[in-house]
Amino acid sequence: YYALTGDTPFPGGNKGNKMTYFAEMCHKHASDPRPSARARRADVPAELDRLIQQMMAVAPSHRGKSTELRDQFRALLAAPRPAAARSGPVSG
């Protein structure tokens, strides 16, 4: 998520107080919906966004096995992309 968006999935929090910040981040990770990388960058393919969200699942059993994730990434990389998607990141 960070590599595509330049931000953490759950930004914010009270960084002045480490314990409060830690508690806020734990709560967000456990209860907030997974953010969409595609909502931050329109050029992120929908399939990649779904894969990222799967990898950020709270329950490890919902994340998938590493070999399955690797195969899904390889399939995404091998798939043809529209010319607009190859032009680079969206500025802004």
N, C-alpha and C positions, 0 to 999 in steps of 0.2 A: 504494500500500500504506500509506504513512505517513498519508495523508489519512483513510483509513478506520480505521486501528488506533491511530494516535498513537505508533507505534514504527517503527523501521527494520526492514527484513526480516531483517537479521542483527545483532541487538544483542549487546552484550558486548564482549569483547576487553580487552586491556591498554591503557587510554587514557593511562596514565602514560608509556609509551614510544611515541612516535609511529611509529617504524619498525616495532616489533613489532606495534602495532595495525594499521598499514597492511598488513603481511604477513598477519596473521590475517584481516582483512576480505577481502583479495584471494583467499585460499584458500577462505573461506566462499562468496564469490560464484562462484568457479569450480567448486567441488565439492559444496557442500551442495544438497539439494533446495530448490526455491522454497517458501517458507512460504505457508500458506493464510491469507488475511485472514478467511475464514469460520471458521477454528478460533479466531480471537481475538474475532470478533464474529459471533454466530449470525444476525444480521439481514442479513448480506451475502448477496445472491442468489448461488446457485451459478454462474450464467452470468457474473456480474461477477467472481467469484473466479477462474474459469477464464481470463477475459480478462486479469486482472491477472497471473496466473502466466505466461501467454503473453508479456506485455509484459516480464516480468523474465527471459526466457530468456537463457541465456549466449550462445548463437550469435545474432547479429543476424538471420540469415536465418530463424530460428524465431520471431522476434517479430511478423512481419507488417508490411505496409506501413501507413504512417500513415493513408492514406485508408480502408483496410479496417478498421483499428482504430476510426477515427472513425465509420464506418458501423455497426460492432458496438455502440459506445457509444450511438449514436442509437437503435438498435433496442431496446436495454435500457431506455433512458429512456422510449420510447414504449409499451413493453409494460405492460399492466395489472399492478398489484401487489396482493397481499392486504392487507387493512386492517391487519393486525399489522405488516407491513413498512413501512407509512407512519407508524407511531406514533412513530418516532424511534430514536435509538441505544439499545443495551442498556446499562443502567447497571451499574457494577461494576468 
